[in-house]
Amino acid sequence: MPRSIESFLRPSLLAMAIAIAAPLASTPLIAAETAGNLRSYNLPAAPLATTLNQIASQAGIALALDPRLANGRTSAPVQGQYDGVGALQAALRGTGVQLQQSSAGTYSLVATPEGSLALPETSISASTSPSEGTAEAGYRLENVRNVGALGAMKLQDTPYSMSVASQEFLKNTQATTLDEVFKRNPATQLFAPKSAGYASAVSVRGFSGAGNLNIANDGLRFSTNADAGNFIEDTEQLEIITGLTGFLYGPAQPGGLANYVLKRPTYTRYNSVTLGNAGGENYYLHGDFGGPLDSEGQFAYRLNLLSQDGETAIDLQKRRRQMISLALDWNVSDDLLVQFDASHRKTQMRGLSSYWYVPPGVERPSASSLKNDKLYSQKWSFSDNQTDKAGVRANWRLNDVFTLRGAFAAQQYTDEYTYTGPTLTSATTYTQPIYAFAPTDTEEKSGYLFLDAAFQTGWLDHKMTLGYQGNTVRTKQHEDHIPFPGPQYTSPVGDISLGERPQVEKPGYSIGHGDKRLANSAESNNFLLGDIITFNEQWSTILGVTQTQIKSYANEFVYTAPFGKPETETKYNKHKTSPNISLIYKPMPWLTTYATYIEGLQAGGVAPNDALNAGQALAPQVSEQYEIGAKATVGETLLTLAFFNIDKPNNYKNSLGLYTQDGRQENNGMEFSVTGKVVPALTVVGGVTLIDAKIKKTAIAANEGNAPTNVAKQLAKVYAEYDLDALPGFALTGGAFYTGKQYSDEANHDSLPSFTTFDAGARYKLHVADNNLTLRVNLSNLSNKEYWLNSFYLGDPRTVAFSAQLEF
């Protein structure tokens, strides 16, 4: 690893990492081998291959069947509740065949050794160990549902830095947006809060900005803007991978990707109703219902409904959300599963949180001199999003060697927003210029088709994948997209002191009535060949190559015609062949080490609306990453450690207001995390991230070697739960979240101080008339600390959230 890593491994932060890890070292080393959440099974005795294929397909387990072992054998009946691997093992009772897992996380069959004890056939109706991802399991998951093109894998054995927020973790932390997830994730730094009205924005591995986060839905890549139409309430689990992901999901920005895994139908009846408060007077009602549609279990459904409205913890700010989301499963046969989903979602914000602009040469006020629960913009500022989406996916086991996976989804969304962004004119005065925009319509489609082949060549096991990933985005805007000339960029309150927050009438203007034209479009095509090769129980490798094409088009007519300038069009069409090479070594079953090299082609990005060259598309760019890491399942915890080096072109909005590419950005860093129960009563989810990010080869000599703006060099976070033995079902919760110093200008003359916030809460789960009732309360920013989240936003105020969930 480059020696620059050593210069910022601060003793205090290393001490924190050691302190977190120390209690784990004395825990017995036990590697759990479960896969998937508990599911009810009622499968009769049948041909062994049929039963095993059905279980593996529904559980998302990569299973390679040897016909010589499966033919002529009959499975044992499978009745009761099992996870995926448990169901497979139950079906194999008395068959003379047993399950074997490779170091890559795939499964195969081997003959039971002679002289081994054959277990009697039994019917198990419950599991003695907690289901993965639950609070009882310390929120530790064994499996990732979709590692992009590679499909399902065991989390410990993925040669990438990954974390998974389970459904129960999302519920118990009362997450209603990605903000609450990123806040607790030790590898992510929140960039723009939900109160600003935008799609989620986050800094990952030292790459900041609104367009840095990549988004996927069940493995299908979508643009960052599409994230405004993703809700936590119908998400089964959120899989976050840090670093380059182009080989796995198609062209993507370096930094990281969040994959939303949609809640799938249940095969037993499930009903849940939650009444909650997300802070202030903002209440919500969420219903989650699932079950079979027929007695044979061929069809099943999942329905999620949400209504939320009211004033938030910030004065004069309101948030409203509505959602209806439906998922259907059709088990066409034992070998073919077809899944459908469709949803309608609306988000409305009124009184957007302030986007602060501090011109060069103006002194930034301290956060303590401002009020984090007050509005420094107008209550009529707003952000509206409406998203309609639908998708279909299928998993078809063609035979004992080949499996076909395919998915396609389309969504259409409309965004409209107007805000008054406070601009400092001195250390004590500011204005509120208006930024108004007509509705923008976007159509987006994404799909993949993969052929998997599980086979052997001599003593080598292969899981080969050949396939295609594609995504298209088309955005249309009105010719009169902004009110200029008019109130655009003018302040309705004049120049006022920081102590004033006057509310005035909204100025009159008319936009969004002109012709609607194509403003920008993007198309990506990614052809992939990958192979997971298992040499033995200790050694395996992942070899892959992608041929990527990116086409982009942008027309800046919105920002040219109003200013009397000619229209300009930008077009790009670029190809790139990129490798992925991973070497995995498991010296012991509970420990996985790896080294990975990956390259990626990604779109260059489009200048944001507040840049002087708004709408301009930059050329596609190439990034590369080296990563080495280790993952260990120690007792009931998962420990991960990764060192990385990433080199990419440097895109940013400079001090002149131009969005541009200048030089390269090289980031070196370390990520450490722990998830699970350190002792039976104590759950810990947390870790440390250290980043050394530098700008190099820049045209501005004075900025050579400087750190990029709005990137903290240190992140240290811990969320914990403590179960009280004296009161079963009751748990105390809390956390501490530290963000280090970050620079606010390219010259690194001005910096924002580090900050730490604290949370506290409690949860009580009890049985009421054979139903489960869970009461939750969380108090975030316990001390009501006032701080700059980054150059543009203040941190959230103290917020109390509470809810009551009834499962019946």
C-alpha positions in Angstrom: 0.0 0.0 0.0 1.4 3.5 -0.7 3.3 5.0 2.1 0.9 8.0 2.3 -1.4 5.7 4.2 0.9 5.6 7.2 1.0 9.4 7.6 -2.6 9.7 8.6 -3.3 6.5 10.7 -3.7 8.5 13.8 -3.1 6.8 17.1 -6.4 7.9 18.6 -8.4 6.4 15.8 -6.4 3.2 15.7 -7.0 3.0 19.5 -10.7 3.3 18.8 -10.5 0.5 16.2 -8.6 -1.8 18.6 -11.0 -1.0 21.4 -13.9 -2.1 19.3 -12.2 -5.2 18.1 -10.6 -6.3 21.5 -13.7 -7.9 23.0 -14.0 -10.0 19.9 -10.6 -11.6 20.0 -11.5 -13.8 23.0 -14.8 -15.0 21.5 -14.7 -18.6 20.1 -14.2 -18.7 16.4 -17.4 -20.0 14.9 -18.4 -19.6 11.3 -22.1 -19.8 10.8 -23.2 -21.4 7.5 -26.8 -20.3 7.1 -28.1 -18.6 4.0 -31.2 -16.6 3.6 -34.0 -15.7 6.0 -36.4 -18.2 7.5 -39.1 -19.4 5.1 -41.9 -21.9 5.7 -41.6 -25.1 3.6 -44.0 -27.9 2.9 -42.3 -29.9 0.2 -43.1 -33.6 -0.3 -40.6 -36.3 -1.2 -39.7 -35.8 -4.9 -36.8 -36.3 -7.3 -33.8 -34.9 -5.6 -32.7 -32.5 -8.4 -36.2 -31.0 -8.6 -36.4 -30.3 -4.9 -32.9 -28.9 -4.6 -33.3 -26.7 -7.7 -36.6 -25.3 -6.3 -35.1 -24.4 -2.9 -31.9 -22.9 -4.4 -33.8 -20.8 -6.9 -36.1 -19.3 -4.3 -33.3 -18.7 -1.8 -30.9 -17.2 -4.4 -28.2 -19.8 -3.7 -25.7 -20.8 -6.3 -25.9 -24.6 -6.4 -24.0 -26.8 -8.9 -25.6 -30.2 -9.3 -23.6 -33.3 -10.4 -26.1 -35.4 -12.3 -24.3 -38.6 -11.3 -25.0 -37.8 -7.6 -28.6 -36.5 -8.0 -30.1 -38.9 -10.6 -32.1 -41.8 -9.1 -32.3 -40.2 -5.7 -35.4 -39.0 -3.9 -35.4 -36.0 -1.5 -36.6 -36.2 2.1 -39.8 -34.2 2.8 -39.0 -30.6 3.8 -41.5 -29.3 6.3 -41.1 -26.4 8.7 -39.2 -23.1 8.8 -35.7 -23.1 7.4 -33.2 -20.7 5.9 -32.1 -21.7 2.3 -29.1 -23.8 3.3 -31.1 -25.5 6.1 -33.8 -26.4 3.6 -31.2 -28.0 1.3 -29.7 -30.0 4.1 -33.2 -31.1 5.2 -33.9 -32.4 1.7 -30.6 -34.3 1.6 -31.4 -36.3 4.8 -30.9 -40.0 4.2 -29.9 -39.6 0.5 -26.2 -40.5 0.9 -25.3 -37.0 -0.4 -24.4 -33.9 1.5 -23.9 -30.2 0.8 -20.4 -28.7 0.3 -19.6 -25.0 0.2 -16.7 -23.6 -1.9 -14.4 -20.7 -0.8 -16.3 -18.6 -3.4 -19.6 -19.1 -1.6 -21.2 -21.5 -4.1 -22.5 -24.9 -3.2 -22.2 -28.4 -4.7 -23.0 -32.0 -3.8 -20.6 -34.6 -2.6 -21.1 -38.2 -1.5 -21.5 -38.8 2.2 -18.2 -40.3 3.5 -18.5 -44.0 4.4 -18.9 -44.6 8.1 -20.4 -41.2 8.8 -23.5 -40.9 10.9 -26.8 -40.7 9.0 -29.2 -38.4 10.8 -32.8 -39.6 11.2 -35.5 -37.9 9.3 -37.2 -35.2 11.5 -39.5 -32.3 10.9 -38.2 -29.1 12.3 -40.7 -26.3 12.8 -38.4 -23.6 14.1 -34.7 -22.7 14.1 -32.7 -22.5 17.3 -30.4 -19.9 15.9 -31.7 -16.4 15.0 -32.4 -15.5 11.4 -29.6 -13.5 9.8 -30.0 -9.7 9.8 -32.3 -9.7 12.8 -31.6 -7.9 16.1 -31.1 -11.3 17.7 -28.3 -12.0 15.2 -26.7 -8.6 15.8 -27.8 -7.4 12.3 -25.1 -9.6 10.8 -26.0 -11.1 7.4 -24.3 -14.1 5.8 -25.3 -13.3 2.2 -25.6 -10.6 -0.4 -28.6 -11.0 -2.6 -27.1 -9.6 -5.7 -23.4 -8.8 -6.2 -24.2 -7.4 -9.6 -23.3 -9.7 -12.4 -21.9 -12.3 -10.0 -25.4 -12.9 -8.4 -25.8 -14.1 -4.9 -22.6 -14.6 -2.8 -21.6 -15.1 0.8 -20.8 -11.7 2.3 -17.6 -12.8 3.9 -16.3 -14.2 0.6 -16.9 -11.1 -1.6 -13.5 -9.6 -2.6 -15.0 -6.1 -2.3 -15.7 -3.8 0.6 -19.4 -4.3 1.3 -21.9 -3.8 4.1 -25.6 -4.7 4.3 -28.3 -2.9 6.3 -31.0 -5.5 6.9 -34.7 -4.8 7.0 -34.9 -5.1 10.8 -31.9 -2.7 11.2 -33.8 -0.2 9.0 -36.9 -0.6 11.1 -35.2 -0.4 14.4 -33.2 2.7 13.5 -36.5 4.2 12.1 -34.8 5.0 8.8 -37.1 6.8 6.4 -34.4 7.9 3.9 -30.8 6.9 3.1 -29.7 9.7 5.4 -30.2 7.6 8.5 -28.3 4.7 6.9 -25.3 6.8 5.7 -25.2 8.5 9.1 -24.4 5.1 10.8 -22.3 3.6 8.1 -18.6 4.1 8.9 -17.6 4.3 5.2 -20.0 7.1 4.1 -20.1 10.8 4.7 -23.5 12.5 4.2 -23.3 15.3 1.7 -26.8 16.7 1.2 -29.5 16.1 3.9 -33.0 15.0 2.9 -34.4 18.3 4.0 -32.7 19.9 1.0 -35.2 18.1 -1.2 -32.7 16.4 -3.5 -31.9 12.7 -4.2 -29.5 11.2 -1.6 -25.9 12.6 -1.9 -23.0 11.2 -0.1 -19.2 11.2 -0.1 -17.7 7.7 -0.3 -13.9 6.9 -0.3 -13.2 10.6 -0.6 -15.3 11.4 -3.7 -17.9 14.0 -2.8 -20.8 15.6 -4.7 -24.4 15.1 -5.6 -23.6 12.7 -8.5 -21.1 10.5 -6.7 -23.5 7.9 -5.3 -24.4 5.1 -7.8 -27.8 3.5 -7.5 -29.1 0.0 -8.3 -32.5 -1.7 -7.7 -32.2 -5.4 -7.3 -28.9 -5.3 -9.3 -30.2 -3.0 -12.1 -28.2 0.2 -12.5 -30.1 3.5 -12.5 -28.9 7.1 -12.5 -28.3 9.0 -9.3 -31.4 11.3 -9.9 -33.6 8.2 -9.9 -32.9 7.7 -6.2 -35.5 10.3 -5.4 -38.0 7.6 -6.3 -36.5 5.0 -3.9 -38.1 4.5 -0.5 -36.8 2.6 2.5 -40.2 1.3 3.5 -40.4 -1.4 0.7 -36.7 -2.3 0.9 -35.8 -5.7 2.2 -32.1 -4.8 2.7 -29.7 -2.2 1.5 -26.4 -3.4 0.1 -23.6 -0.8 0.1 -20.4 -1.4 -1.8 -17.6 1.1 -1.6 -15.2 1.6 -4.5 -15.4 1.0 -8.2 -18.4 -1.2 -9.3 -18.3 -1.1 -13.1 -17.5 -4.8 -13.5 -20.4 -5.7 -11.2 -23.2 -3.2 -12.2 -22.1 -1.5 -15.4 -20.6 2.0 -15.8 -20.5 3.8 -12.5 -18.8 6.6 -10.7 -15.9 5.7 -8.3 -16.8 5.9 -4.7 -19.7 3.6 -4.0 -23.0 2.1 -4.9 -26.2 1.5 -2.9 -28.3 -1.5 -4.1 -31.9 -1.5 -2.9 -33.2 -5.0 -2.6 -37.0 -4.9 -2.9 -39.2 -6.8 -0.4 -40.3 -10.0 -2.0 -43.5 -11.9 -1.4 -43.9 -14.1 1.7 -45.2 -17.6 1.4 -47.0 -17.5 4.8 -49.4 -14.7 5.7 -47.7 -11.5 7.0 -49.3 -8.3 8.1 -47.6 -5.3 9.6 -48.9 -1.8 10.4 -46.6 1.0 11.7 -47.7 4.4 13.0 -44.8 6.7 13.5 -43.3 10.2 13.8 -40.2 11.1 11.8 -39.5 14.3 13.9 -41.5 17.4 14.7 -45.1 17.0 13.7 -44.3 14.7 10.7 -46.3 11.5 11.1 -46.6 8.5 8.9 -48.6 5.3 8.5 -47.0 2.3 6.8 -48.7 -1.0 6.0 -46.7 -4.1 4.9 -48.7 -7.2 3.8 -47.7 -10.4 2.1 -48.8 -14.0 1.6 -49.6 -16.7 -0.9 -52.3 -16.2 -3.5 -53.1 -19.9 -3.9 -53.0 -23.1 -1.8 -50.1 -24.6 -3.8 -47.8 -21.6 -3.2 -47.3 -21.0 -6.9 -48.3 -17.3 -6.6 -47.4 -14.9 -3.8 -47.6 -11.2 -3.2 -46.1 -8.3 -1.2 -47.9 -5.0 -0.8 -46.5 -1.9 0.8 -48.5 1.3 1.5 -47.2 4.6 2.9 -48.7 8.0 3.8 -46.6 10.6 5.5 -47.2 14.3 6.2 -46.6 17.2 8.6 -44.0 19.8 9.7 -40.5 18.5 10.4 -38.1 19.4 13.2 -37.1 22.5 11.2 -39.5 25.4 11.6 -41.8 26.1 8.7 -40.6 23.0 6.8 -43.1 20.3 5.7 -42.6 16.8 4.2 -45.1 14.7 2.5 -44.7 11.2 1.0 -47.1 8.6 -0.5 -46.3 5.2 -1.9 -48.0 2.1 -3.2 -45.7 -0.8 -4.0 -46.6 -4.3 -5.2 -44.4 -7.3 -5.8 -45.6 -10.6 -7.2 -43.9 -14.1 -7.5 -44.9 -16.7 -10.0 -43.3 -20.1 -9.5 -43.9 -21.3 -13.1 -42.1 -24.6 -12.4 -39.5 -26.0 -10.1 -36.9 -24.5 -12.3 -38.4 -21.2 -13.3 -39.3 -18.2 -11.1 -40.7 -15.0 -12.6 -41.1 -11.9 -10.5 -43.0 -8.7 -11.1 -43.0 -5.3 -9.3 -44.7 -2.0 -9.8 -44.9 1.2 -7.7 -46.2 4.8 -7.6 -44.4 7.2 -5.3 -44.6 10.9 -4.5 -42.4 13.1 -2.4 -43.2 16.8 -1.6 -41.0 19.1 0.4 -42.0 22.7 1.4 -39.5 25.1 3.0 -36.2 23.5 1.7 -33.2 23.6 4.0 -30.7 26.2 2.9 -28.0 25.6 0.4 -25.4 28.2 1.6 -23.0 29.9 -0.8 -20.0 31.6 0.6 -18.2 33.6 -2.2 -14.4 33.7 -2.2 -13.1 36.3 0.3 -16.2 36.3 2.5 -15.8 35.0 6.0 -18.0 32.0 6.8 -19.9 32.4 10.1 -19.6 29.7 12.8 -22.4 27.2 12.9 -23.1 28.2 16.5 -24.1 31.7 15.3 -26.9 30.2 13.2 -30.0 28.2 14.2 -30.1 24.7 12.8 -33.8 24.4 13.5 -34.8 27.6 11.6 -35.4 28.2 7.9 -33.0 30.6 6.2 -35.1 30.3 3.0 -38.7 30.8 2.1 -41.5 28.4 3.2 -42.8 28.5 -0.4 -39.5 27.0 -1.7 -40.3 23.4 -2.7 -39.1 20.2 -4.2 -41.6 17.7 -5.8 -40.9 14.3 -7.3 -43.3 11.8 -8.7 -42.0 8.4 -9.8 -43.7 5.5 -11.5 -41.8 2.3 -12.1 -42.3 -1.3 -13.1 -40.1 -4.3 -13.6 -39.9 -8.0 -14.3 -37.1 -10.5 -13.6 -36.7 -14.2 -14.1 -34.4 -17.0 -12.9 -34.5 -20.1 -15.1 -32.5 -23.2 -14.3 -32.1 -24.7 -17.8 -30.4 -27.9 -16.5 -27.8 -29.0 -14.0 -25.1 -26.7 -15.5 -26.8 -23.6 -17.0 -29.0 -21.0 -15.4 -30.4 -17.9 -17.2 -31.0 -14.7 -15.2 -32.7 -11.7 -16.7 -34.3 -8.5 -15.5 -35.8 -5.3 -17.0 -37.2 -2.3 -15.4 -38.5 1.1 -16.5 -39.3 4.2 -14.6 -40.6 7.7 -15.4 -40.2 10.5 -13.0 -40.9 14.2 -12.9 -38.8 16.6 -10.7 -39.7 20.3 -10.0 -38.1 22.6 -7.5 -37.6 26.2 -6.5 -35.3 27.3 -3.7 -33.9 30.5 -2.2 -30.2 29.8 -1.5 -28.7 32.1 1.1 -25.6 33.8 -0.3 -23.3 35.6 2.2 -22.4 39.2 1.3 -20.3 39.6 4.5 -19.6 37.7 7.7 -22.9 39.0 9.1 -25.2 39.6 6.1 -26.8 37.5 3.4 -29.2 37.5 0.5 -31.7 34.9 -0.7 -31.5 34.7 -4.5 -34.2 32.7 -6.2 -33.5 29.5 -8.2 -36.7 28.4 -9.9 -37.0 25.6 -12.4 -39.9 24.2 -14.4 -40.8 20.4 -14.3 -38.2 18.1 -15.7 -39.3 14.7 -17.2 -37.0 11.7 -17.2 -37.5 8.3 -18.7 -35.0 5.6 -17.7 -34.7 1.9 -18.6 -32.3 -0.7 -17.3 -31.8 -4.4 -18.0 -29.5 -7.3 -17.9 -29.3 -10.9 -19.2 -26.8 -13.3 -17.8 -26.1 -17.0 -18.5 -24.4 -18.7 -15.6 -22.6 -22.1 -16.0 -21.5 -24.1 -13.0 -19.1 -26.9 -14.0 -15.8 -28.6 -13.4 -12.6 -28.8 -15.4 -10.4 -31.4 -13.8 -10.0 -30.4 -10.2 -11.2 -26.8 -10.8 -14.8 -25.6 -10.0 -16.2 -22.9 -12.2 -19.1 -20.5 -11.9 -18.9 -18.6 -15.2 -21.1 -15.7 -16.2 -21.6 -14.3 -19.7 -24.0 -11.5 -20.2 -25.1 -7.9 -20.9 -26.1 -4.9 -18.8 -27.6 -1.8 -20.3 -29.1 1.5 -19.2 -30.7 4.5 -21.1 -31.8 7.9 -19.7 -33.6 10.6 -21.6 -34.4 14.0 -19.9 -36.7 16.6 -21.3 -37.0 20.2 -20.3 -39.2 23.2 -21.3 -37.6 25.9 -23.3 -38.8 28.3 -20.6 -37.2 26.2 -17.9 -36.1 29.2 -15.8 -37.7 32.6 -15.2 -35.0 34.8 -16.8 -35.2 37.6 -17.3 -37.3 37.8 -14.2 -36.9 36.9 -10.5 -34.2 34.3 -11.2 -31.0 35.1 -9.2 -32.7 38.0 -7.4 -33.3 38.2 -3.7 -36.9 38.8 -2.6 -35.7 39.9 0.9 -32.8 42.1 -0.2 -29.6 42.2 1.8 -30.4 41.3 5.5 -28.5 40.4 8.6 -27.9 36.8 9.7 -30.3 37.4 12.7 -33.2 38.0 10.3 -35.3 35.3 8.6 -38.2 37.2 7.1 -40.9 35.4 5.1 -42.3 37.2 2.1 -44.8 36.5 -0.7 -43.7 34.4 -3.6 -42.8 36.6 -6.6 -45.0 36.1 -9.6 -43.5 34.4 -12.7 -44.5 31.9 -15.3 -42.4 29.0 -16.5 -42.9 25.5 -18.0 -45.3 26.5 -20.8 -42.9 26.5 -23.7 -42.0 23.5 -26.0 -40.5 20.5 -24.2 -37.2 19.3 -25.8 -34.6 16.7 -25.2 -32.0 18.3 -22.9 -29.7 15.3 -22.3 -29.5 11.6 -22.8 -27.1 8.8 -21.9 -26.8 5.2 -23.0 -24.5 2.6 -21.6 -23.9 -0.9 -22.9 -21.7 -3.3 -20.9 -20.8 -6.8 -22.1 -19.3 -9.0 -19.5 -17.4 -12.3 -19.1 -16.5 -13.5 -15.6 -15.5 -16.7 -13.9 -15.3 -17.6 -10.3 -12.7 -20.3 -10.2 -12.3 -22.4 -7.0 -8.9 -24.3 -6.7 -9.6 -25.8 -3.3 -11.1 -25.0 0.0 -8.5 -22.2 0.6 -7.9 -20.6 -2.8 -10.2 -19.1 -5.5 -10.1 -16.3 -8.0 -12.5 -14.1 -9.9 -11.4 -13.2 -13.4 -13.5 -10.8 -15.5 -13.5 -8.5 -18.4 -16.0 -5.9 -19.6 -16.4 -4.1 -22.9 -18.2 -0.9 -22.1 -19.7 1.7 -24.4 -21.0 5.1 -23.2 -23.0 7.5 -25.4 -24.0 10.8 -24.1 -25.7 13.9 -25.5 -26.4 17.3 -23.9 -28.0 20.5 -25.2 -27.7 23.5 -23.1 -30.6 25.5 -24.6 -32.0 26.2 -21.2 -29.0 28.3 -20.2 -28.2 29.8 -23.6 -31.4 31.3 -25.1 -32.3 33.4 -22.0 -28.8 34.9 -22.0 -28.7 35.6 -25.8 -26.2 32.9 -26.5 -26.3 30.3 -29.3 -27.3 26.7 -28.4 -24.4 24.3 -27.9 -24.6 20.5 -28.1 -22.1 18.1 -26.6 -21.9 14.5 -27.9 -19.6 11.6 -26.8 -19.3 8.0 -27.8 -16.5 6.1 -26.0 -15.5 2.4 -25.7 -13.3 0.8 -23.1 -12.2 -2.8 -22.2 -11.7 -3.1 -18.5 -10.5 -6.0 -16.3 -11.4 -7.2 -12.9 -8.9 -9.5 -11.1 -9.5 -10.9 -7.6 -7.5 -13.4 -5.6 -9.2 -14.9 -2.6 -7.4 -16.9 0.2 -9.2 -18.6 3.1 -6.5 -19.8 5.6 -9.4 -20.8 7.9 -13.1 -21.2 7.3 -13.8 -18.1 9.4 -11.2 -15.8 7.7 -11.2 -14.6 4.1 -8.4 -12.4 2.6 -8.4 -10.9 -0.9 -6.7 -8.7 -3.3 -8.6 -7.0 -6.2 -7.8 -4.8 -9.2 -10.6 -3.2 -11.1 -10.9 -0.6 -13.9 -14.0 1.3 -14.9 -15.3 3.6 -17.6 -17.9 6.1 -16.3 -19.8 9.1 -17.7 -18.1 12.4 -17.1 -21.1 14.0 -15.5 -23.3 17.0 -16.4 -22.7 20.4 -14.9 -25.3 21.1 -12.2 -27.9 23.8 -12.4 -26.0 26.2 -10.2 -22.8 26.1 -12.4 -22.1 28.8 -14.9 -21.9 26.1 -17.6 -25.1 24.3 -16.4 -26.1 21.4 -18.6 -22.7 20.8 -20.2 -21.7 17.2 -20.3 -18.1 16.2 -19.7 -16.4 13.4 -21.6 -16.5 9.8 -20.3 -13.6 9.0 -18.0 -11.5 6.0 -16.8 -10.7 5.2 -13.2 -8.8 2.4 -11.6 -8.6 0.9 -8.1 -6.4 -1.4 -6.1 -7.8 -3.0 -2.9 -6.6 -5.6 -0.4 -8.7 -6.7 2.5 -9.7 -9.3 5.1 -13.1 -10.4 6.5 -13.5 -12.5 9.6 -16.5 -14.1 11.2 -15.5 -14.1 14.8 -18.1 -15.5 17.2 -21.3 -13.6 16.3 -19.6 -10.7 14.6 -18.3 -9.9 11.2 -15.0 -7.9 11.0 -13.9 -6.3 7.8 -10.7 -4.5 6.9 -9.8 -2.9 3.5 -7.0 -0.8 2.2 -7.5 0.9 -1.2 -6.0 3.2 -3.8 -8.2 4.9 -6.4 -7.2 7.2 -9.2 -9.7 9.1 -11.2 -10.2 12.4 -13.2 -11.0 15.3 -11.0 -14.4 16.9 -11.6 -15.6 19.8 -9.6 -17.3 23.2 -9.6 -14.4 25.7 -9.2 -14.3 29.0 -7.4 -15.4 30.8 -10.6 -18.6 28.7 -10.7 -17.6 26.5 -13.7 -18.0 22.7 -13.6 -14.8 21.4 -15.0 -12.3 18.5 -15.2 -8.8 19.4 -14.0 -6.0 16.9 -13.2 -6.5 13.7 -11.3 -7.7 12.8 -7.8 -5.8 10.0 -6.0 -7.3 8.6 -2.8 -5.6 6.2 -0.5 -7.5 4.9 2.5 -8.5 2.3 5.1 -11.9 1.0 6.1 -12.5 -1.0 9.2 -16.0 -2.2 10.4 -17.6 -4.5 12.9 -21.2 -5.8 12.8 -22.7 -8.2 15.3 -22.9 -9.2 19.0 -19.7 -8.6 20.8 -21.3 -10.2 23.9 -24.7 -11.8 24.0 -26.4 -8.6 25.3 -24.5 -6.1 23.3 -24.7 -5.4 19.5 -22.2 -3.1 17.8 -22.4 -1.7 14.3 -19.6 0.7 13.5 -16.0 1.3 12.4 -13.4 3.7 11.2 -12.5 5.1 7.8 -9.3 7.0 7.1 -8.7 8.8 3.8 -5.7 10.6 2.3 -7.1 12.3 -0.8 -5.0 14.5 -3.1 -5.4 16.5 -6.3 -2.5 16.0 -8.7 -1.5 17.1 -12.3 -3.7 20.1 -11.9 -3.4 23.2 -14.1 -3.3 25.4 -11.0 0.1 24.8 -9.5 -0.9 26.2 -6.1 -3.5 23.4 -5.7 -1.1 20.6 -6.5 -1.2 18.0 -3.7 -4.2 19.7 -2.0 -7.1 17.8 -0.6 -10.4 17.9 -2.5 -13.2 20.0 -0.9 -15.8 18.6 1.4 -13.9 15.3 2.1 -13.3 14.4 5.7 -10.0 12.5 6.4 -11.4 10.6 9.3 -14.8 9.0 10.0 -15.5 7.1 13.2 -19.0 5.8 14.0 -20.5 3.3 16.4 -24.2 2.3 16.9 -24.9 0.0 19.8 -27.9 -1.8 21.4 -27.9 -3.4 24.8 -30.6 -5.9 25.8 -31.8 -5.8 29.4 -32.1 -9.3 30.8 -34.4 -8.0 33.6 -37.0 -6.9 31.0 -37.1 -9.4 28.0 -37.7 -7.6 24.7 -36.4 -4.2 26.0 -33.2 -2.7 24.5 -31.4 0.5 25.0 -29.9 2.0 21.8 -27.5 4.8 21.0 -24.5 5.9 19.0 -21.7 8.3 18.5 -20.7 9.7 15.0 -17.5 11.6 14.3 -16.6 13.4 11.1 -13.2 14.9 10.8 -12.0 18.3 9.4 -12.7 19.1 5.8 -11.6 21.9 3.5 -14.2 24.2 1.9 -12.0 25.7 -0.9 -9.6 24.2 -3.5 -6.6 26.2 -2.2 -7.2 24.5 1.3 -7.1 27.9 3.0 -10.4 27.5 4.7 -11.6 24.4 6.6 -14.7 23.3 8.5 -14.1 21.9 12.0 -14.7 18.3 12.9 -17.9 17.4 14.8 -19.4 14.5 16.8 -23.1 13.9 17.3 -24.7 11.5 19.7 -28.0 9.5 19.6 -30.0 7.7 22.3 -33.1 5.6 22.2 -35.0 2.5 23.3 -37.0 -0.4 21.9 -39.6 -2.7 23.5 -41.0 -5.7 21.8 -43.9 -7.5 23.5 -46.6 -10.0 22.7 -50.2 -8.8 22.6 -52.9 -11.4 22.0 -50.6 -13.6 19.9 -49.4 -10.6 17.9 -46.1 -8.7 18.1 -46.1 -5.1 19.2 -42.8 -3.1 18.9 -42.4 0.3 20.4 -39.4 2.4 19.3 -38.0 5.9 20.2 -34.8 7.5 18.8 -33.3 10.8 19.8 -30.8 12.0 17.3 -28.2 14.8 17.8 -28.8 14.5 21.6 -26.9 17.7 22.5 -28.4 19.7 19.7 -25.0 20.4 18.3 -24.8 23.1 15.6 -22.2 22.3 12.9 -21.5 22.6 9.2 -22.2 19.3 7.5 -20.0 20.6 4.7 -19.5 23.8 2.7 -23.1 24.0 1.7 -25.4 22.7 4.5 -25.9 22.9 8.2 -26.4 19.7 10.2 -29.8 18.6 11.4 -31.2 19.8 14.7 -32.1 17.5 17.7 -34.9 15.3 16.4 -37.2 12.8 18.2 -38.6 9.9 16.2 -41.0 7.3 17.6 -43.2 4.5 16.3 -45.4 1.6 17.1 -45.4 -1.5 14.9 -48.0 -4.2 15.1 -47.3 -7.5 13.3 -50.3 -9.9 13.0 
